[in-house]
Amino acid sequence: MSEHRVPRSGPDDTDPVVPPTLWYTTPAADWETGSLPIGNGAMGACVFGGLGTERLQFNEKTLWTGGPGSADLPDGGYDSGNWPRDRPRALTRVRERIDSDGQADPEWVAGELGGPRTGFGAYQSFGDLLVEGLAVVGVGDYRRWLDLADAIAGVGYTSAGVRHTREFFASHPDQVVVARFAADTPGRVDCVVRLATPDNRTGRTTAGDGRITCSGRLTDNGLRYEAQVQVLADGGTRTDGPDGTVTVRGADAVLLILAAGTDYAPTFPDYRGDDPHPGVGARVDAAVARGDAELRVRHVADHGGLFDRVRLHLGQAAPEVPTDELLHRYRAGVAGPAQRRALEALHFQYGRYLLIASSRAGSLPANLQGVWNDSTAPPWAGDYHVNVNLQMNYWAAETTNLTETATPLFDYVEGLVAPGERTARRLYDAPGWVVHNETTPYGYTGVHDWATAFWFPEAGAWLARHHWEHWLFTGDEDFLRERAWPLLRSLARFWLDVLVTDPRDGALVVNPSYSPEHGPFTAGAAMSQQIVRDLFGNARQAARLVGVDDEFTAALDAALDRLDTGLRVGSWGQLQEWKHDADDPDDTHRHVSHLYALHPADHLDPDRDPELVAAARRALRARGDGGTGWSRAWKINFWARLRDGDHAHLMLAELLAGSTLDNLWDTHPPFQIDGNLGATAGVAEMLVQSHHRAVHILPALPACWPHGSVSGLRARGDVTVDLVWADHRPTTVTLHAGRTGPIVVRGLPTATVTGPDGTVRPAAADGALLRIDAVAGERYLLTSTGSGRPVQWETRSL
């Protein structure tokens, strides 16, 4: 096993370091439930640890069927084909039906506005790197692991008295997957290496000078692909086979370097680029020249530069049982407190690990399964669902100090503008751009005809919130001016054009409006109105910040004055899901979309909006604690925003017990990565929140986490937060100021505060606001100086 590095010193250096590692005592029997994932953003691989044969199933994120070249794609693109040419007129018919009847049946609406989904395609498994003929005589002392801190997976066991080890990592700096097979006795590594690919493509596999090359085209769309693996033997012999295999005999160690690519390019409308062959070969050649030791050092340093930023200690102890057994004990309710905290902390860091592994600059964003997929027909095509799932994948990017992982999301969303403008013209005869319920790397922005999951034009506005959040967290003015503002403006233009006047009260509403996967089509469903209101408000703020004041901003102001807020308290005290009071208190649907204003938006605050917050709590309780993995993850975040730490923790426990597989992947079912990433975001929300220009310390701490520490969480306003707590109260808080300006802190006990200038000032009671006039680059330490009396705090620049 690789050595564990101690993360950078946090606020409590006396806490024992618990290495964040998944480990098992048997090989994986199944890809979905047992394999261990590694990834570098563009490529992913899953380690099985089999005896006799190691299977490294791998992916390259641009290997997709569908899109340009697909036999099923109409000449006009995704949003034409067999669909009605008078779509704007059909839209008018749907609106008239809703205005006259109050609602419309989803099947009828799909018949009016939808059409067959053709040429959509699916994310593809690239294939398997198989290492066969490995030693399996008298196997003992087997262990398989995934070290989250180093992003290295491994296998170790004895065979006939010889210790065999395997190590696997996916390097972002070198854009290759590396595998090393070794033994502690010279000359004891024998194997046959080959590549196996699915049969939905043409191609050939050859071997020469220890290099296996597999290249061809997908049958569906002609996308060119190539994979190369270099087999390097330390000692022994290496033989190329006519069948594209490489055989090694009597080696001390074997090193495999794998790269893969396609001729996909993120350019509308063709989505094609260069032949992948030169690039794939160059990456393998460069990695071979570096050698395994340098590759490993570069990989660990790159990954650790992100992963080590956040350290979480909840009172956990290093588990003495394998991860699957730990999960089973947790599920059965027989794990002790330290074991339960160990799994919760591990799951939090696993989410951060998965985001790093599946979303790095230069690659597509994390899809429904991140970057991992073993099928040619994965669930939901392995696509980008944008009625919550893709957005959830990135909730933790800013809060858990992984802002760089959001770069692929920003690039991808901006890449939807060109196809989305075409869709806006064809479907709505409107300016700006739009995307609906799901999308692909080929710019799918249209609709299909699955009645309960095809219509969601608000998706683009929700996606753009991530651009706005990036500005709030980082204060990057160039990003705001050059990327966030143009995106917000284009989306707001679309909605200014397509909003209609509600004949019931004269307010501006979305019509048709569909609360995701739930209920009839209506006008002004809560989520639709809350998202558009969020978009308009953010766009208006962005305009002021970049100095724009024109006819467009005036139109925004006028629309905001007339826009229905989507916030109403219903007959049984609930926040309504629809504009008319139709909520059923026995409805336990997995989507709780009408609480968008609570999370991910920040329009509902327990201090400012007590009546609406109470209604949101009533609606959330009615929906219950069940649901799919991603639904439970969202509920962690909801309850954290409601400052109910015990209920937030209950949802985390429910997710771990009921929606988590043995390899800690989240299951819908089947496997979806959004639950992992959303839960990690939820834990961060329990510990630090930063809405309305205030950093809130421990806003939703559960009773079962009485003592702990966390370092490196991020708050809006470019603030990094380290904190230690005991007996449910903070004892040390360190704020790292990224820019000059006030830092307002909420959640501290009664205190007196000494500022950096030596001025002593009183702090108000617990829950009130404490202001620090910060200077960029400085740290401000708030430390407890007593016990048995009101806690005092001193603030000083370090």
C-alpha positions in Angstrom: 0.0 0.0 0.0 1.2 3.5 -0.7 2.3 5.6 2.2 -0.3 8.1 3.4 0.7 11.7 3.5 -0.5 13.7 6.5 -2.7 16.6 5.1 -1.6 20.1 5.7 -1.9 21.1 9.3 -5.5 22.1 10.2 -7.0 23.9 13.2 -6.5 21.0 15.5 -3.1 19.3 15.0 -3.7 17.0 18.0 -6.4 15.1 16.1 -5.3 11.7 14.9 -5.0 11.4 11.2 -7.4 8.8 9.8 -6.2 7.9 6.3 -9.2 8.2 3.9 -9.0 4.7 2.3 -11.5 2.2 1.0 -10.3 -1.3 1.5 -11.5 -4.9 0.9 -10.4 -8.4 1.5 -11.8 -9.9 -1.7 -11.7 -9.0 -5.4 -14.7 -7.2 -6.9 -17.4 -9.5 -8.1 -19.3 -6.9 -9.9 -18.5 -3.6 -11.7 -21.3 -1.5 -10.2 -21.1 -2.6 -6.6 -17.4 -3.6 -6.1 -14.9 -2.1 -8.5 -12.8 0.8 -7.4 -12.7 4.0 -9.6 -9.7 6.1 -10.6 -9.9 9.0 -13.1 -8.1 12.0 -14.4 -11.2 13.9 -15.7 -11.0 12.7 -19.4 -10.3 9.1 -18.6 -11.7 6.8 -16.0 -10.9 3.2 -15.0 -12.3 0.7 -12.6 -10.1 -1.8 -10.8 -11.4 -5.3 -10.0 -8.4 -6.9 -8.3 -9.1 -10.3 -9.7 -7.0 -13.3 -9.0 -5.5 -14.8 -12.2 -6.9 -12.0 -14.3 -6.9 -8.3 -13.5 -9.7 -6.4 -15.3 -9.2 -2.7 -15.8 -12.4 -1.5 -17.4 -11.8 2.0 -18.8 -13.5 5.0 -20.3 -12.7 8.1 -22.3 -15.4 10.7 -21.7 -15.9 11.8 -25.4 -16.7 8.3 -26.7 -20.4 8.8 -27.4 -22.8 7.4 -30.0 -25.4 9.7 -31.5 -25.0 13.3 -32.8 -23.5 14.3 -36.1 -23.0 11.3 -38.4 -25.6 9.1 -36.6 -27.9 7.3 -38.9 -30.8 8.2 -36.6 -30.1 11.9 -36.6 -32.4 14.0 -38.8 -30.8 16.4 -41.3 -32.0 19.4 -39.3 -30.5 18.3 -36.0 -31.9 17.3 -32.7 -34.7 19.8 -32.6 -36.3 19.1 -36.0 -37.0 15.7 -37.7 -40.5 14.4 -37.2 -41.6 17.2 -34.9 -44.2 19.7 -35.9 -42.9 22.6 -38.0 -45.4 25.0 -36.3 -43.9 24.5 -32.9 -44.5 28.1 -31.8 -48.2 27.7 -32.8 -48.3 24.4 -30.9 -47.0 26.3 -27.9 -49.8 28.7 -28.2 -52.3 25.9 -28.2 -50.8 24.4 -25.0 -50.9 27.8 -23.3 -54.6 28.3 -24.3 -55.5 24.9 -22.9 -53.8 25.7 -19.6 -55.4 29.1 -19.4 -58.9 27.7 -20.0 -58.6 24.5 -18.0 -56.1 25.4 -15.3 -53.8 22.5 -16.4 -53.0 20.1 -19.2 -52.3 16.4 -19.3 -48.6 15.6 -19.8 -49.3 13.0 -22.5 -51.3 15.6 -24.5 -48.6 18.2 -24.1 -45.9 15.8 -25.2 -48.0 15.0 -28.3 -48.2 18.8 -29.1 -44.7 19.8 -28.2 -42.6 16.7 -28.2 -41.4 14.2 -30.8 -39.2 11.0 -31.1 -35.8 11.3 -29.5 -33.5 10.4 -32.5 -29.8 10.4 -32.7 -29.5 11.1 -29.0 -26.8 8.5 -28.5 -25.2 7.2 -25.3 -21.9 7.3 -23.3 -19.8 4.3 -24.2 -17.5 1.9 -22.4 -14.2 2.1 -24.2 -13.2 -1.4 -23.2 -11.2 -3.5 -20.9 -7.4 -3.7 -20.3 -7.0 -7.4 -19.3 -3.9 -8.7 -17.6 -4.1 -12.5 -17.6 -2.1 -15.4 -16.3 -1.2 -13.8 -13.0 0.1 -16.0 -10.1 -2.7 -17.6 -8.1 -1.1 -20.6 -6.3 -1.9 -20.7 -2.6 -3.2 -17.2 -2.4 -3.3 -15.5 1.1 -3.3 -12.2 2.8 -5.3 -10.5 0.1 -6.1 -6.8 0.3 -7.6 -4.4 -2.3 -7.7 -0.6 -1.6 -8.3 2.9 -2.9 -6.3 5.6 -1.2 -8.3 8.8 -1.6 -5.4 11.1 -0.5 -3.0 9.8 -3.2 -5.7 8.7 -5.7 -4.0 5.4 -6.0 -5.7 2.0 -6.1 -3.9 -1.2 -5.2 -4.0 -4.9 -4.7 -1.7 -7.0 -2.6 -1.5 -10.8 -1.9 0.8 -13.7 -1.4 1.1 -16.6 -3.9 3.4 -19.5 -3.2 5.2 -17.5 -0.6 5.8 -14.5 -2.9 4.2 -11.1 -2.2 2.6 -9.7 -5.3 1.4 -6.0 -5.5 -0.4 -4.0 -8.1 -0.8 -0.2 -8.2 -3.1 1.9 -10.4 -3.6 5.6 -10.9 -5.0 8.0 -13.6 -2.7 10.9 -14.0 -4.1 14.3 -14.9 -0.7 16.0 -15.6 0.3 13.2 -18.0 -3.2 12.2 -19.3 -2.5 8.5 -18.9 -3.7 5.6 -16.8 -0.8 3.7 -15.2 -0.7 0.2 -13.8 2.3 -1.5 -12.2 2.5 -5.3 -11.3 5.4 -6.3 -9.1 6.7 -9.1 -6.8 9.1 -9.1 -3.9 11.0 -12.0 -5.5 12.9 -11.4 -8.8 11.5 -13.0 -11.9 8.1 -13.9 -10.6 5.8 -11.7 -12.7 4.2 -13.5 -15.7 1.2 -12.1 -17.6 -0.5 -11.7 -21.0 -1.8 -8.2 -21.7 -4.6 -7.5 -24.2 -7.3 -4.9 -25.0 -11.0 -6.0 -25.4 -13.6 -3.7 -26.8 -17.4 -3.9 -27.4 -18.7 -5.1 -30.8 -20.6 -1.9 -31.7 -17.6 -0.5 -33.6 -15.2 -1.3 -36.4 -11.5 -1.6 -35.7 -8.4 -3.6 -35.4 -5.9 -4.3 -32.6 -2.2 -4.8 -33.2 1.0 -5.2 -31.1 4.5 -4.0 -31.9 7.5 -3.2 -29.7 5.3 -3.9 -26.6 2.7 -1.3 -27.8 -0.9 -2.5 -28.2 -2.9 -0.2 -30.4 -6.7 -0.5 -30.8 -8.4 1.9 -33.3 -11.5 2.2 -35.4 -14.8 3.9 -35.6 -18.1 3.7 -33.8 -20.7 2.0 -36.1 -23.4 4.5 -35.1 -21.8 7.8 -36.0 -18.4 7.1 -37.4 -16.6 8.7 -34.4 -12.9 7.7 -34.6 -11.3 6.3 -31.5 -8.0 4.9 -30.4 -6.4 3.4 -27.4 -2.7 2.6 -26.9 -1.1 0.7 -24.0 2.7 0.3 -23.7 3.9 -2.8 -21.9 7.2 -2.3 -20.2 9.0 -5.3 -18.5 11.6 -4.9 -15.8 13.6 -8.1 -16.5 12.4 -11.3 -18.2 11.1 -11.4 -21.7 8.4 -9.5 -23.7 6.8 -11.0 -26.8 4.3 -9.4 -29.2 1.5 -11.6 -30.4 -0.1 -11.6 -33.9 -3.5 -11.3 -32.1 -2.6 -8.0 -30.6 -1.5 -9.3 -27.2 1.8 -8.8 -25.4 3.2 -11.6 -23.2 5.7 -11.1 -20.4 7.6 -14.0 -18.7 10.0 -13.9 -15.7 9.9 -10.2 -15.0 10.6 -8.5 -11.7 7.8 -5.9 -12.5 5.5 -4.9 -15.4 4.4 -1.3 -16.1 1.4 -0.5 -18.3 0.8 3.0 -19.6 -2.6 3.5 -21.2 -4.0 6.5 -23.2 -7.2 6.8 -25.2 -9.0 9.5 -27.3 -11.5 10.2 -30.1 -11.9 12.8 -32.8 -14.7 14.5 -30.9 -14.4 18.3 -30.5 -16.7 20.6 -28.5 -17.5 22.7 -31.6 -21.1 23.2 -32.9 -22.4 21.9 -35.2 -20.0 19.2 -36.4 -18.4 18.2 -33.1 -15.4 16.7 -34.9 -11.7 17.4 -34.6 -8.4 15.8 -35.3 -7.5 12.2 -35.8 -6.8 10.9 -32.2 -3.8 8.8 -33.3 -1.0 11.3 -33.0 -2.2 12.7 -29.6 -2.8 9.3 -28.0 0.7 8.1 -29.2 2.4 11.3 -28.0 0.9 11.0 -24.5 2.1 7.4 -24.1 5.5 8.2 -25.5 5.9 11.2 -23.1 4.8 9.0 -20.1 7.2 6.3 -21.1 10.0 8.8 -21.2 9.2 10.1 -17.7 9.2 6.6 -16.1 6.9 5.2 -13.4 8.5 7.0 -10.5 8.2 10.4 -11.9 4.7 9.7 -13.2 3.7 8.7 -9.7 5.2 11.8 -8.1 3.6 14.1 -10.5 0.2 12.5 -10.1 0.3 12.5 -6.3 1.4 16.1 -6.2 -1.3 17.2 -8.6 -4.1 15.3 -6.9 -3.0 16.2 -3.4 -2.9 19.9 -4.4 -6.7 19.7 -4.6 -7.6 16.9 -2.2 -5.5 18.0 0.7 -7.2 21.4 1.0 -10.0 20.0 3.2 -9.6 17.8 6.2 -12.5 16.6 8.3 -12.5 15.0 11.7 -15.7 14.0 13.3 -14.3 11.8 16.1 -13.7 8.9 13.8 -11.2 6.1 14.4 -9.4 4.2 11.7 -11.8 1.3 10.8 -10.5 -2.1 11.7 -12.9 -3.7 9.3 -13.1 -3.6 5.5 -15.2 -0.8 4.0 -18.0 -3.2 2.9 -18.2 -4.6 6.4 -18.2 -1.1 7.9 -21.1 -0.1 5.6 -23.0 -3.3 6.5 -22.6 -2.6 10.2 -23.8 1.0 9.7 -26.8 -0.2 7.7 -27.6 -2.8 10.4 -27.3 -0.2 13.2 -24.5 -2.2 15.0 -21.6 0.2 14.2 -20.2 2.1 17.1 -20.1 5.9 17.2 -16.4 6.0 16.1 -17.2 3.6 13.2 -20.2 5.6 12.1 -18.2 8.8 12.2 -15.5 7.0 10.2 -17.9 6.1 7.4 -19.5 9.5 7.3 -16.1 11.3 7.1 -14.9 8.8 4.5 -18.0 9.3 2.4 -17.6 13.1 2.5 -14.0 12.8 1.2 -15.0 10.1 -1.3 -17.3 12.7 -2.9 -14.5 15.1 -3.2 -12.2 12.4 -4.6 -14.9 11.4 -7.2 -15.3 15.0 -8.3 -11.6 15.5 -8.8 -11.3 12.2 -10.7 -14.3 12.9 -13.0 -14.0 16.7 -13.7 -10.7 18.3 -14.6 -9.9 21.1 -17.0 -9.8 20.1 -20.6 -12.5 17.4 -20.3 -16.2 17.2 -20.4 -18.1 17.7 -17.1 -19.0 14.8 -14.9 -22.1 13.0 -16.3 -24.6 10.8 -14.5 -21.9 8.3 -13.7 -19.0 10.8 -13.5 -16.5 9.3 -16.0 -17.2 5.6 -15.3 -19.4 3.3 -17.4 -19.1 -0.4 -18.3 -21.9 -0.5 -20.9 -22.8 0.5 -24.4 -26.3 1.2 -23.3 -26.0 2.7 -19.8 -29.0 3.8 -17.7 -30.4 7.1 -19.0 -27.7 7.0 -21.7 -25.2 8.1 -19.0 -26.1 11.6 -20.2 -26.4 15.1 -18.6 -29.8 15.3 -16.9 -30.3 19.0 -16.2 -33.4 19.0 -14.1 -31.2 18.6 -11.0 -28.5 15.9 -11.6 -25.8 17.8 -13.4 -26.2 20.8 -11.2 -26.0 18.5 -8.1 -22.7 17.1 -9.3 -21.1 20.6 -8.8 -22.7 21.8 -5.6 -19.5 20.8 -3.7 -17.1 22.4 -6.1 -16.9 25.8 -4.5 -17.8 24.9 -0.9 -15.2 22.1 -0.5 -12.4 24.1 -2.1 -12.4 22.4 -5.6 -13.3 25.4 -7.7 -11.0 24.2 -10.5 -13.2 21.1 -11.0 -16.1 23.4 -12.2 -14.1 24.6 -15.2 -15.5 21.7 -17.4 -19.0 22.7 -16.4 -18.6 26.3 -17.3 -17.0 25.3 -20.7 -19.8 22.9 -21.4 -22.7 25.2 -20.5 -21.2 27.9 -22.7 -20.9 25.4 -25.5 -24.7 24.9 -25.3 -25.4 28.5 -26.2 -25.0 28.1 -30.0 -27.3 25.0 -30.3 -29.6 26.4 -27.7 -30.1 29.6 -29.7 -31.2 27.5 -32.7 -33.6 25.6 -30.4 -35.0 28.9 -29.0 -35.7 30.1 -32.5 -37.3 26.9 -33.7 -39.4 26.0 -30.7 -40.2 29.4 -29.3 -39.4 32.0 -32.0 -37.4 33.7 -29.2 -34.0 35.3 -28.8 -31.4 34.0 -26.3 -30.9 30.3 -25.8 -32.5 27.3 -24.1 -31.8 23.7 -23.1 -34.4 21.2 -21.8 -34.5 18.1 -19.6 -31.3 16.4 -20.7 -28.4 17.0 -23.0 -25.3 15.4 -24.5 -21.8 16.3 -25.7 -23.3 16.9 -29.1 -25.4 20.0 -28.1 -28.8 18.3 -27.6 -31.0 21.2 -26.5 -34.4 20.1 -27.9 -37.2 18.1 -26.4 -38.4 14.5 -26.9 -41.7 12.9 -26.0 -41.3 11.2 -22.7 -44.3 12.9 -21.1 -43.1 13.3 -17.5 -39.4 14.1 -18.3 -39.0 16.1 -21.5 -40.0 19.7 -20.7 -37.7 21.8 -18.6 -36.7 25.0 -20.4 -35.6 26.5 -17.0 -32.5 24.2 -17.1 -30.2 26.8 -18.6 -31.1 29.3 -16.0 -30.3 26.8 -13.2 -27.0 25.9 -14.8 -26.0 29.6 -15.0 -26.4 29.8 -11.3 -23.1 28.0 -11.1 -21.4 30.8 -13.0 -22.9 33.3 -10.6 -21.8 31.3 -7.6 -18.3 31.1 -8.9 -18.2 34.9 -8.9 -19.7 35.0 -5.3 -17.0 32.6 -4.0 -14.0 33.9 -5.9 -14.6 37.5 -6.7 -13.1 36.9 -10.1 -14.0 40.1 -11.9 -12.7 38.9 -15.3 -14.9 35.8 -15.0 -17.9 37.9 -14.1 -17.4 40.3 -17.0 -16.4 37.9 -19.7 -18.3 34.7 -18.9 -21.0 35.0 -16.2 -22.6 38.2 -17.4 -22.9 37.3 -21.1 -24.4 33.9 -20.2 -26.9 35.5 -17.7 -27.8 38.2 -20.2 -28.5 35.7 -23.0 -30.7 33.5 -20.8 -32.6 36.5 -19.4 -33.3 37.7 -23.0 -35.0 34.3 -23.7 -37.1 34.5 -20.6 -38.1 38.1 -21.1 -39.5 37.0 -24.4 -41.3 33.8 -23.4 -42.9 34.8 -20.1 -46.6 35.5 -20.4 -49.2 37.4 -18.5 -51.3 35.2 -16.2 -55.0 36.0 -16.8 -55.7 35.1 -13.1 -53.8 38.0 -11.6 -51.7 39.8 -14.3 -48.4 38.4 -13.1 -45.7 37.2 -15.4 -45.5 33.4 -15.4 -43.9 30.5 -17.2 -46.5 28.7 -19.3 -46.3 25.8 -19.9 -44.7 25.0 -16.6 -43.9 21.5 -15.3 -42.6 20.7 -11.8 -39.9 18.1 -12.7 -41.3 14.6 -13.3 -44.4 15.4 -11.2 -47.9 16.6 -11.7 -49.8 18.2 -14.6 -48.7 21.0 -16.8 -49.8 24.4 -15.4 -48.8 28.0 -15.5 -46.4 29.4 -12.9 -45.3 26.2 -11.0 -43.2 27.2 -8.0 -39.9 25.9 -9.3 -40.2 27.6 -12.7 -41.0 31.0 -11.1 -38.2 30.6 -8.5 -35.6 29.8 -11.1 -36.5 32.6 -13.4 -36.6 35.0 -10.5 -33.2 33.8 -9.5 -31.9 34.3 -13.0 -33.3 37.8 -13.3 -32.0 38.9 -9.9 -28.5 37.5 -10.6 -28.5 39.1 -14.0 -29.5 42.4 -12.6 -26.8 42.3 -10.0 -24.2 41.3 -12.6 -25.3 44.2 -14.8 -24.7 46.7 -12.0 -21.3 45.2 -11.2 -20.1 45.4 -14.8 -21.6 48.9 -15.2 -24.4 48.1 -17.7 -27.5 50.3 -17.6 -29.5 50.1 -20.7 -32.9 49.1 -22.2 -32.3 45.5 -21.3 -31.6 46.2 -17.6 -34.7 48.4 -17.6 -36.7 45.5 -19.0 -35.3 43.3 -16.3 -36.4 45.7 -13.6 -39.9 45.9 -15.0 -40.2 42.1 -15.3 -38.9 41.6 -11.8 -41.7 43.9 -10.5 -44.4 41.8 -12.3 -42.8 38.4 -11.9 -44.7 35.8 -9.8 -42.4 34.8 -7.0 -43.4 31.1 -6.9 -43.6 31.4 -3.1 -47.0 30.7 -1.5 -48.2 29.1 1.7 -51.0 26.6 1.1 -54.0 25.4 3.0 -52.1 22.9 5.3 -49.2 25.3 5.9 -47.0 24.0 3.1 -44.9 25.8 0.5 -47.0 25.2 -2.6 -45.6 23.3 -5.5 -48.0 24.9 -7.9 -49.6 28.3 -8.2 -53.0 26.8 -7.3 -53.2 25.0 -4.0 -53.1 21.4 -5.1 -50.4 19.8 -2.9 -51.3 16.4 -1.3 -49.9 16.0 2.2 -49.5 12.3 1.5 -47.4 12.9 -1.7 -43.9 11.5 -1.2 -42.5 12.1 -4.7 -38.7 12.0 -4.9 -38.5 15.5 -6.5 -38.9 18.4 -4.0 -38.4 21.0 -6.7 -40.6 23.7 -5.2 -37.9 24.3 -2.5 -35.4 25.6 -5.1 -35.7 29.0 -3.4 -34.3 27.3 -0.2 -31.5 25.4 -2.0 -29.6 25.9 -4.2 -30.9 29.5 -4.3 -30.8 31.6 -1.1 -34.1 33.3 -1.3 -35.5 31.8 2.0 -33.6 32.6 5.2 -34.8 31.5 8.6 -34.1 34.9 10.1 -35.7 37.0 7.3 -38.5 34.8 6.1 -39.8 32.8 9.1 -43.3 32.1 7.6 -42.0 30.9 4.3 -39.2 28.9 5.9 -41.8 27.2 8.2 -43.9 26.4 5.1 -40.8 24.9 3.4 -40.1 22.8 6.4 -43.8 21.6 6.4 -43.5 20.6 2.7 -40.2 18.8 3.2 -41.5 16.8 6.2 -44.6 15.8 4.2 -42.4 14.5 1.4 -40.7 12.2 3.9 -37.2 10.9 4.3 -37.3 8.3 1.5 -36.4 8.6 -2.1 -33.6 7.8 -4.5 -29.9 8.4 -3.7 -29.8 11.9 -5.2 -33.1 12.8 -3.6 -31.8 12.0 -0.1 -28.6 14.0 -0.9 -30.7 17.0 -1.8 -32.6 16.6 1.4 -29.4 16.8 3.4 -28.8 20.2 1.9 -32.4 21.3 2.5 -32.3 20.4 6.2 -28.9 22.0 6.5 -30.4 25.3 5.1 -33.2 24.9 7.6 -30.5 24.7 10.3 -31.8 21.3 11.5 -28.5 19.4 11.9 -30.2 16.3 13.3 -32.5 15.9 10.4 -29.7 16.7 7.9 -27.7 13.9 9.6 -30.7 11.6 9.5 -30.8 12.0 5.7 -27.0 11.4 5.5 -27.5 8.2 7.5 -30.5 7.1 5.3 -28.4 7.7 2.2 -25.5 5.6 3.6 -27.8 2.8 4.8 -30.2 2.7 1.9 -28.6 4.3 -1.2 -24.9 3.3 -1.0 -23.2 0.3 -2.7 -20.3 -1.6 -1.2 -17.7 0.5 -3.1 -19.5 3.6 -1.7 -21.0 4.6 -5.0 -24.4 6.1 -4.7 -27.3 4.2 -6.2 -30.6 5.6 -7.6 -30.8 2.6 -8.2 -28.8 2.0 -10.4 -25.5 3.8 -9.8 -25.6 7.6 -10.2 -22.8 9.8 -9.0 -25.0 12.8 -8.1 -25.9 11.3 -4.7 -22.2 11.0 -3.7 -21.4 14.6 -4.8 -24.6 16.1 -3.4 -24.1 14.4 0.0 -20.6 15.8 0.2 -22.0 19.3 -0.5 -24.6 18.7 2.2 -22.0 17.9 4.9 -20.2 21.2 4.0 -23.6 23.0 4.4 -24.0 21.5 7.8 -20.6 23.0 8.9 -20.4 26.4 7.1 -22.8 28.5 5.2 -22.3 31.9 3.7 -25.5 33.5 2.4 -26.4 37.2 2.4 -22.8 38.3 3.0 -22.4 36.4 6.3 -20.2 33.4 7.2 -22.3 31.2 9.4 -20.3 28.8 11.6 -21.8 25.4 12.4 -25.3 26.4 11.2 -26.6 22.8 11.3 -24.4 20.7 13.6 -26.0 17.4 14.6 -26.0 16.2 18.2 -24.0 13.1 17.2 -21.0 15.3 16.1 -20.3 17.0 19.5 -16.6 17.4 18.8 -14.7 17.8 15.6 -12.7 19.9 13.3 -12.6 20.9 9.6 -10.2 22.9 7.6 -10.3 24.4 4.2 -14.0 24.9 3.6 -14.9 27.9 1.4 -17.3 30.7 2.0 -18.7 33.3 -0.4 -16.7 36.5 -0.4 -13.4 34.6 -1.0 -13.0 33.3 2.6 -11.5 30.0 3.6 -12.6 28.7 7.0 -10.9 26.4 9.5 -12.7 25.5 12.7 -12.7 23.3 15.7 -15.7 22.6 17.9 -16.3 20.9 21.3 -19.5 20.3 23.2 -21.3 21.5 20.1 -19.7 25.0 20.3 -16.8 26.4 18.2 -13.6 26.7 20.1 -11.3 27.9 17.3 -12.2 29.6 14.1 -9.6 30.8 11.5 -10.7 32.9 8.6 -8.4 33.3 5.6 -9.2 36.5 3.7 -8.8 36.2 -0.1 -9.6 39.9 -0.6 -9.9 43.1 1.4 -13.3 44.0 2.8 -15.6 43.1 5.6 -16.2 39.6 6.8 -19.4 39.2 8.7 -19.6 36.1 11.0 -22.6 34.5 12.4 -23.0 31.7 14.9 -20.4 32.6 17.6 -21.1 32.7 21.4 -21.3 35.8 23.5 -17.9 37.4 23.3 -15.6 40.4 23.3 -13.5 40.8 20.3 -10.0 42.3 19.8 -9.5 43.4 16.3 -6.2 43.5 14.3 -5.8 47.2 15.2 -6.0 46.4 18.9 -9.5 47.8 19.4 -11.7 45.9 21.8 -15.3 45.8 20.7 -18.2 43.8 22.1 -19.8 41.0 20.1 -23.5 40.4 20.3 -25.3 37.3 21.5 -25.1 33.9 19.9 -26.5 34.0 16.3 -25.9 37.8 15.8 -23.4 39.2 13.5 -19.7 39.9 14.1 -17.8 42.1 11.6 -14.1 41.8 10.8 -12.5 44.4 8.5 -10.2 42.0 6.7 -7.2 42.6 4.5 -6.5 40.3 1.6 -3.9 37.6 2.3 -4.3 37.8 6.1 -5.7 35.2 8.5 -7.9 36.1 11.4 -7.9 33.8 14.4 -10.8 33.6 16.8 -9.9 31.6 19.9 -11.7 30.6 23.1 -9.9 32.0 26.1 -11.9 30.6 29.0 -14.4 28.0 30.2 -17.2 28.0 32.8 -18.1 31.5 31.8 -19.1 33.4 28.7 -16.6 32.5 26.0 -14.3 35.3 24.9 -12.8 35.7 21.5 -9.8 37.5 20.3 -9.4 38.4 16.7 -5.9 38.9 15.4 -4.0 39.0 12.1 -1.5 36.2 11.8 
